[in-house]
Amino acid sequence: AARALLQLLRSDLRLGRPLLAALALLAALDWLCQRLLPPPAALVVLAAAGWIALSRLARPPRLPVATRAVLITGCDTGFGKETAKKLDAMGFMVLATVLDLNSPGALELRACCSPRLKLLEMDLTKPEDISRVLEFTKAHTTGTGLWGLVNNAGLNSVVADVELSPVATFRNCMEVNFFGALELTKGLLPLLRHSRGRIVTVGSPAGDMPYPCLAAYGTSKAAVALLMDTFGCELLPWGIKVSIIQPGCFKTESVTNVNLWEKRKQLLLANLPGELLQAYGEDYIEHLHGQFLHSLRMAVPDLSPVVDAIIDALLAARPRRRYYPGRGLLLMYFIHHYLPEGLRRRFLQNFFISHCLPRALRPGQAGPAPAS
């Protein structure tokens, strides 16, 4: 007990709203215990509740940065770029992959980070790019070893019903979000086994629950999450710890680029078969597009909760298997796991995209031809 108390005292307990809320609840519990329980029992209950609350709020001790090297994919924008900047400032040797060495994000990293950070061009759909990054990583981490891999790069190119989404979009998402991460991770396992390091993968709640119109993206994220869970079990004897980050809606450049989503919507309409366009209607697709853009207004501009979760997964002595940074995620998962299916579906529609009726199902319209 004394050792556990000493560990708690040494941990990083931050003064903030969670701590203040916990102290307020403990004060209320103390008031109740004094009136309902005898003094010895009240003391035991209050001590146990205080220990549980403070243990949950205390950040566990972290490993030293020293000369650790980390490879991060998808550093052109968003989580990858901000994580690369933070890790470089902490003293890590960062290998940051980007799609384009002359992209604004790559130029920003080159300008604001130390010479330790190395920019590597890589498209996860190109095996030759992955092979080149693997060779570079092996050659440049002989002295430090590779401590961590952050699979951050991701792709979502369509927001539409499954029937309206070309099969090619499913393949594209799987190539980047699943097969690319698989090939890169497998290629780096010898280095990670040697260092007994970390694998951190950025997933999505869309891989855990059926978000409307995100089937291509969500299925690829579900696949990579299951893959990482399998890695977590199989690599445990080697000392490698595997974590998945499931972020909420954050205001990254790729998410909030309205012009890009407009182009993707126009491309979807241009390539939609006439039969489907007649059955659903162009206004149906416009409605989905508008609902999606409206949902992005709730995106959180501060990316630091995701960056902090990635850093904790890399450095915590006992990292979590899952991290859920973002507003309202605990409520969403509670609804998904414990409420009836009808309420779950209604919640996701109200929170994200609420469908209107396709043209063929509206009153006064000719219905779809019956199946033969």
VORO-358156 format. One line per 8 residues: their letters; for each residue x, y, z of C-alpha. Coordinates in pm, 1 decimal. Layout:
N
a) X,Y,Z | ...
***
This chain:
372
aarallql) 0.0,0.0,0.0 | 285.2,236.2,84.7 | 450.5,165.5,-250.9 | 124.2,231.6,-434.8 | 75.6,559.6,-246.2 | 432.0,666.0,-330.5 | 371.3,590.3,-699.4 | 54.1,802.0,-693.2
lrsdlrlg) 237.8,1092.9,-530.3 | 509.0,1077.0,-797.4 | 258.7,1073.3,-1082.9 | 156.1,1381.4,-1276.5 | -175.0,1494.2,-1126.2 | -295.3,1798.3,-1320.3 | -515.3,2067.0,-1170.7 | -810.0,2101.8,-1405.3
rpllaala) -1182.3,2048.2,-1439.7 | -1165.8,1667.0,-1401.2 | -970.6,1696.2,-1075.8 | -1195.9,1970.6,-940.4 | -1505.2,1765.4,-1029.8 | -1358.7,1460.3,-854.2 | -1284.8,1664.7,-540.9 | -1640.2,1803.4,-543.1
llaaldwl) -1786.3,1452.3,-570.8 | -1561.4,1330.7,-289.4 | -1679.4,1619.3,-70.0 | -2042.6,1526.0,-142.4 | -1965.5,1159.4,-66.6 | -1799.3,1261.5,261.0 | -2111.6,1454.9,360.6 | -2333.6,1152.8,285.9
cqrllppp) -2105.4,905.1,463.2 | -2096.1,1113.8,779.8 | -2475.8,1106.6,798.0 | -2546.1,751.6,685.7 | -2254.0,537.7,805.2 | -2064.9,483.6,1130.1 | -1726.9,661.8,1138.1 | -1506.5,354.1,1064.8
aalvvlaa) -1718.2,249.6,765.0 | -1738.3,608.4,637.7 | -1359.9,637.4,653.7 | -1311.9,313.2,457.0 | -1563.1,411.3,186.4 | -1422.2,762.1,149.8 | -1061.2,637.5,137.0 | -1146.9,377.7,-128.0
agwialsr) -1339.3,629.9,-340.5 | -1057.9,884.5,-313.1 | -796.6,627.5,-410.8 | -995.4,516.7,-715.8 | -1065.7,873.9,-830.3 | -710.3,1000.5,-790.6 | -562.6,686.9,-948.0 | -778.7,737.5,-1255.5
larpprlp) -687.3,1106.5,-1283.2 | -314.1,1068.6,-1220.9 | -105.3,1037.2,-1536.1 | 124.1,733.8,-1497.6 | 499.7,788.0,-1516.3 | 646.0,805.7,-1864.7 | 962.3,664.0,-2012.5 | 1244.5,907.6,-2092.0
vatravli) 1270.3,1033.5,-2448.1 | 1650.0,989.8,-2461.2 | 1744.5,921.7,-2825.2 | 1428.0,739.8,-2930.3 | 1331.1,738.6,-3298.0 | 971.6,735.0,-3422.6 | 831.3,702.4,-3774.9 | 501.8,883.8,-3842.6
tgcdtgfg) 298.7,849.8,-4160.8 | 70.7,1115.2,-4308.9 | 251.0,1427.2,-4184.3 | 134.0,1663.9,-4460.8 | -156.0,1782.8,-4245.1 | -353.1,1731.2,-3926.6 | -262.5,1485.1,-3654.8 | 54.7,1364.8,-3825.2
ketakkld) 199.9,1711.1,-3875.6 | 119.8,1827.6,-3521.8 | 252.6,1505.2,-3368.7 | 576.4,1534.4,-3566.3 | 625.7,1891.0,-3442.6 | 556.3,1797.4,-3079.4 | 780.0,1488.7,-3079.3 | 1062.6,1684.6,-3242.7
amgfmvla) 1031.6,1953.8,-2974.0 | 1050.0,1680.7,-2707.7 | 1380.4,1554.2,-2846.6 | 1272.7,1255.5,-3053.4 | 1435.8,1166.5,-3380.2 | 1131.9,1191.4,-3609.5 | 1097.4,1026.3,-3949.8 | 794.1,1200.0,-4101.4
tvldlnsp) 641.2,1068.3,-4423.1 | 449.0,1300.5,-4655.2 | 278.4,1257.7,-4991.5 | 463.0,1556.2,-5135.9 | 793.6,1695.8,-5014.1 | 685.4,2039.2,-5139.1 | 340.5,2041.5,-4978.1 | 262.5,2329.2,-4737.7
galelrac) 276.2,2087.4,-4443.9 | 614.5,1949.8,-4546.5 | 754.3,2300.5,-4592.3 | 620.4,2398.1,-4247.7 | 788.1,2099.5,-4084.0 | 1114.2,2173.1,-4261.2 | 1101.1,2536.1,-4143.9 | 1001.0,2493.6,-3778.7
csprlkll) 1157.6,2163.0,-3673.0 | 1512.7,2068.0,-3582.0 | 1759.2,1892.8,-3818.1 | 1674.8,1568.4,-3636.5 | 1343.1,1550.0,-3823.8 | 1372.3,1374.6,-4159.3 | 1105.2,1414.7,-4428.1 | 1034.8,1110.0,-4644.9
emdltkpe) 805.9,1098.3,-4946.9 | 572.9,798.9,-4939.2 | 246.6,693.0,-5098.5 | 113.4,390.2,-4911.2 | -42.0,254.8,-5231.0 | 303.7,223.2,-5391.6 | 513.1,-73.8,-5270.8 | 830.2,89.0,-5405.2
disrvlef) 772.1,392.8,-5180.6 | 722.5,169.2,-4877.2 | 1039.0,-28.4,-4959.8 | 1239.0,294.8,-4990.7 | 1114.1,419.1,-4651.3 | 1194.2,83.1,-4490.0 | 1550.8,92.4,-4622.0 | 1597.7,454.0,-4510.2
tkahttgt) 1462.9,375.2,-4162.8 | 1690.7,75.0,-4118.6 | 1993.8,274.3,-4232.9 | 1924.4,578.9,-4012.6 | 1825.8,406.6,-3687.4 | 2124.4,175.6,-3644.5 | 2251.0,383.4,-3354.0 | 1923.7,469.6,-3181.9
glwglvnn) 1697.1,183.6,-3287.5 | 1335.1,242.1,-3388.0 | 1117.7,292.5,-3082.7 | 779.9,363.2,-3239.2 | 564.0,353.4,-3549.7 | 263.5,585.8,-3575.3 | 24.9,470.7,-3849.3 | -154.7,799.8,-3902.1
aglnsvva) -199.3,828.3,-4281.3 | -558.9,772.3,-4386.9 | -798.2,824.5,-4673.8 | -1169.5,895.1,-4707.3 | -1273.4,991.5,-5059.0 | -1652.3,956.6,-5061.2 | -1950.7,1038.4,-4841.1 | -2247.5,848.8,-4980.5
dvelspva) -2468.1,543.7,-4934.1 | -2300.8,211.1,-5010.2 | -2508.1,165.7,-5325.8 | -2398.8,505.2,-5452.9 | -2029.6,453.6,-5367.7 | -1813.6,303.2,-5643.1 | -1643.9,-21.7,-5543.3 | -1314.9,146.4,-5634.5
tfrncmev) -1354.2,380.5,-5334.7 | -1368.2,78.7,-5103.1 | -1051.9,-59.4,-5262.3 | -875.2,277.7,-5237.3 | -958.3,312.8,-4868.7 | -842.0,-42.5,-4799.5 | -517.2,15.9,-4990.8 | -422.1,314.1,-4775.1
nffgalel) -591.5,251.2,-4441.5 | -536.3,-125.0,-4421.5 | -291.7,-277.6,-4671.2 | -49.6,14.8,-4658.5 | -42.9,10.3,-4278.6 | -5.7,-369.0,-4283.1 | 289.2,-369.3,-4524.8 | 471.6,-88.3,-4344.5
tkgllpll) 415.7,-238.6,-3999.2 | 532.9,-584.9,-4106.6 | 842.8,-433.5,-4265.5 | 936.1,-250.4,-3944.4 | 868.9,-537.1,-3702.4 | 1233.0,-656.1,-3689.6 | 1339.1,-310.1,-3568.0 | 1046.0,-284.5,-3324.1
rhsrgriv) 1109.7,-632.6,-3185.2 | 1471.7,-537.9,-3120.5 | 1373.2,-222.5,-2930.6 | 1062.9,-375.8,-2764.7 | 890.1,-63.4,-2890.2 | 544.7,69.4,-2969.9 | 293.2,60.7,-3255.2 | 30.7,336.5,-3249.6
tvgspagd) -245.1,346.8,-3510.6 | -498.8,623.0,-3565.9 | -836.2,457.9,-3622.1 | -1187.2,601.9,-3616.4 | -1517.1,551.7,-3432.3 | -1656.6,492.4,-3784.4 | -1478.2,157.3,-3762.9 | -1673.4,67.5,-3448.6
mpypclaa) -2023.2,185.3,-3539.1 | -2218.9,226.6,-3863.5 | -2185.5,595.4,-3942.2 | -2420.7,681.3,-4231.6 | -2243.3,730.4,-4565.1 | -1897.4,633.4,-4434.5 | -1900.5,263.8,-4522.4 | -1584.4,269.3,-4738.3
ygtskaav) -1385.7,455.6,-4473.5 | -1542.0,276.8,-4175.9 | -1487.3,-77.7,-4303.9 | -1119.2,-5.6,-4371.4 | -1078.7,137.8,-4020.2 | -1258.1,-162.2,-3869.6 | -1019.5,-391.3,-4056.4 | -706.2,-210.7,-3940.4
allmdtfg) -832.8,-199.1,-3579.1 | -882.5,-576.9,-3578.6 | -538.9,-618.0,-3736.0 | -378.3,-408.0,-3461.7 | -563.4,-599.7,-3190.5 | -419.4,-917.4,-3340.3 | -71.6,-764.3,-3349.1 | -119.9,-663.9,-2985.6
cellpwgi) -174.8,-1026.6,-2883.8 | 90.3,-1181.4,-3105.7 | 366.3,-929.8,-3029.2 | 316.4,-924.5,-2651.9 | 588.1,-1188.6,-2592.3 | 831.4,-963.4,-2780.9 | 755.0,-671.1,-2548.7 | 589.1,-461.0,-2820.7
kvsiiqpg) 285.2,-266.7,-2702.2 | 13.1,-177.9,-2953.6 | -238.8,106.1,-2912.7 | -523.8,240.9,-3124.3 | -635.9,604.6,-3115.9 | -1007.0,654.9,-3189.8 | -1043.5,1034.1,-3225.9 | -1366.6,1226.3,-3243.9
cfktesvt) -1435.0,1497.5,-3501.9 | -1140.8,1737.2,-3520.8 | -1081.6,2027.0,-3756.7 | -798.6,1895.0,-3971.2 | -721.1,2038.4,-4313.6 | -842.2,1730.2,-4500.4 | -1172.8,1718.4,-4311.3 | -1265.6,2084.3,-4345.3
nvnlwekr) -1156.5,2139.2,-4707.0 | -1499.8,2230.1,-4846.5 | -1371.9,2271.2,-5203.1 | -1225.3,1921.0,-5198.8 | -1553.3,1767.7,-5080.5 | -1742.3,1964.4,-5346.5 | -1515.6,1820.8,-5616.7 | -1566.9,1469.5,-5481.2
kqlllanl) -1943.5,1517.0,-5482.8 | -1936.7,1638.2,-5844.2 | -1718.6,1341.8,-5940.3 | -1964.9,1105.2,-5773.0 | -2258.2,1259.7,-5961.4 | -2071.8,1253.3,-6293.2 | -1993.5,881.6,-6264.7 | -2321.2,762.4,-6115.2
pgellqay) -2517.8,524.0,-6340.9 | -2834.9,682.3,-6479.6 | -3058.4,424.0,-6313.9 | -2920.7,503.8,-5968.6 | -2936.4,878.7,-6028.1 | -3301.1,841.4,-6132.3 | -3388.1,625.4,-5828.6 | -3215.5,843.6,-5567.3
gedyiehl) -3222.8,1186.7,-5730.4 | -2950.6,1448.0,-5748.0 | -3118.8,1641.3,-5465.4 | -3075.0,1334.2,-5241.2 | -2697.4,1346.3,-5292.2 | -2696.7,1723.4,-5243.7 | -2883.3,1671.5,-4916.6 | -2623.2,1418.8,-4793.4
hgqflhsl) -2344.4,1656.1,-4890.7 | -2507.5,1944.2,-4703.6 | -2568.5,1732.2,-4393.9 | -2205.6,1618.9,-4394.6 | -2072.2,1973.8,-4419.9 | -2310.8,2082.4,-4144.0 | -2177.3,1807.4,-3913.5 | -1823.5,1939.0,-3963.8
rmavpdls) -1920.3,2258.5,-3781.1 | -1886.2,2058.6,-3460.5 | -1523.7,1974.0,-3541.8 | -1284.6,2066.8,-3261.2 | -1002.3,2298.2,-3377.5 | -760.5,2199.8,-3098.7 | -578.3,1883.2,-3209.1 | -376.4,1851.2,-2887.9
pvvdaiid) -596.9,1579.1,-2728.2 | -511.0,1344.0,-3016.3 | -142.7,1442.8,-3012.0 | -130.1,1386.8,-2634.1 | -292.2,1044.2,-2673.4 | -32.0,943.1,-2934.2 | 251.6,1061.9,-2710.8 | 108.8,873.5,-2412.1
allaarpr) 83.6,556.4,-2620.4 | 450.6,598.9,-2715.3 | 591.2,683.5,-2372.9 | 358.6,556.4,-2097.8 | 504.8,267.2,-1903.0 | 169.2,91.7,-1941.0 | -11.2,245.4,-2241.9 | -379.6,181.6,-2302.7
rryypgrg) -500.1,-45.9,-2578.0 | -754.0,219.3,-2682.8 | -761.4,598.6,-2654.5 | -1075.5,804.2,-2719.3 | -979.4,1173.9,-2749.6 | -1265.5,1403.3,-2842.6 | -1593.2,1546.4,-2720.9 | -1889.6,1320.2,-2660.2
lllmyfih) -1717.0,993.5,-2754.2 | -1791.7,816.7,-2426.0 | -2161.5,900.4,-2467.2 | -2157.0,775.7,-2826.0 | -1998.9,444.7,-2729.4 | -2240.1,404.9,-2437.9 | -2535.0,453.8,-2673.0 | -2382.6,217.0,-2929.1
hylpeglr) -2320.9,-62.9,-2681.4 | -2617.2,-40.3,-2445.3 | -2919.6,117.1,-2615.1 | -3162.7,-53.7,-2859.0 | -3070.6,-62.9,-3227.2 | -3340.6,184.9,-3328.0 | -3215.1,446.2,-3082.4 | -2855.7,389.1,-3190.7
rrflqnff) -2944.9,447.1,-3554.9 | -3148.8,756.7,-3475.0 | -2867.3,901.5,-3266.9 | -2609.7,858.0,-3544.3 | -2845.7,1012.3,-3797.9 | -2913.6,1314.3,-3578.8 | -2549.2,1350.5,-3484.4 | -2399.0,1299.7,-3831.3
ishclpra) -2621.6,1258.1,-4139.5 | -2999.5,1234.9,-4144.4 | -3120.0,1085.6,-4471.7 | -3412.1,1213.9,-4673.8 | -3625.1,985.2,-4888.6 | -3481.1,883.3,-5225.6 | -3675.0,1021.2,-5519.7 | -3834.7,686.4,-5611.8
lrpgqagp) -3980.6,643.5,-5261.3 | -4142.4,985.8,-5234.1 | -4520.6,1011.8,-5257.3 | -4638.2,1069.1,-5613.2 | -4320.1,926.8,-5765.8 | -4299.6,604.3,-5961.4 | -4167.6,339.5,-5727.2 | -3876.3,111.2,-5803.8
apas) -3944.6,-183.4,-6026.3 | -4018.0,-499.0,-5824.6 | -3745.9,-762.3,-5820.5 | -3810.1,-1044.1,-6068.2
***
